[in-house]
Amino acid sequence: MITVIKIDIVSNILKKEDNMSYLIIKILHIFSVFIYGGFLFTDNLILMRMQKTLSKEKYDEVRAYFKEFTRVLVPKALVVAVITGVLLFHNSFGSVGENGLTNFQIVLSIKAILGLWLGLRGILQVFFGIQPFFFKSHKLPFILVIIIILLSQIMFNI
């Protein structure tokens, strides 16, 4: 009974007819993903290159400053991205037809699985101190974010 009420509330909040609520959730999602993705881009494209040109001591100092500032914002942005992503998924998926999933639903599902995996990995690591199973650096999350961005553009055109 409680689950049905919660689903009805989410459905009512995110009906595309209610443009303002849907728009706010979508903007929150875009900004939070922008913060998380921007962190990964900076870490993988800028800081890793700096490691080649700076001394070890200077690089460690720069990395420590970067880590200090990102620890405050990036984990919270990741949580917001996951929550808003789930809400948008619920709103956008639609019903499964007689012929099964549409191409849009398949691509959206792949995107959602990758996003949830990134979110789960980040939340477990940052908030519970559980180290990830498969990777210690940000290279794989960086690649997955790029894939998610590409899928988000492809899914509306197939």
Buried (B, 14 or more C-beta within 10 A) or exposed (E): EEEEEEEEEBEEBBEEEEEEBBEBBBEBBEBBBEBBBBBBBBBBEEBBEEEEEBEEEEBEEBBEEBEEEBEEEBBBBBBBBBBBBBBBBBBBBEEEEEEEBBEBBEBBBBBBEBBBEBBEBBBBBBEEEEEBEEEEEBEBBBEBBBEBEEBBEEBEEE
